[in-house]
């Protein structure tokens, strides 16, 4: 019998086998004016995550990501230690990490209002 699959952000998530999570993040350092949001969107979609990212008025990058727990872990590391090629990350904070029943977003995108 075939397992149902759902396509999210170009990745296929099996209906049985992936624990869905949601987490908020804020990244500090030189993260504005260095394409940080663009690379965050690109890497999140590469891992099948959905959510949003935006600059803040106090020079950080804020966002939320949702998807498979193992892919969230990969992106947490990326946000904390890698970032865009020209960024300098001083720290990343993660809040509201929780298991979810279903994804609340259909894509990963940049939000422009702050």
PEURNOR-V270566 format. One record per helix or strand. SS is the DSSP state (H for helix, E for strand). FROM is the first residue (numbers start at 1). TO is the last residue. If there is no record, write none. Layout:
# PEURNOR-V270566
ss->SS from->FROM to->TO
ss->SS from->FROM to->TO
This chain:
# PEURNOR-V270566
ss->E from->5 to->8
ss->E from->11 to->14
ss->E from->20 to->30
ss->H from->36 to->46
ss->E from->50 to->55
ss->E from->61 to->68
ss->H from->69 to->82
ss->E from->88 to->99
ss->E from->108 to->110
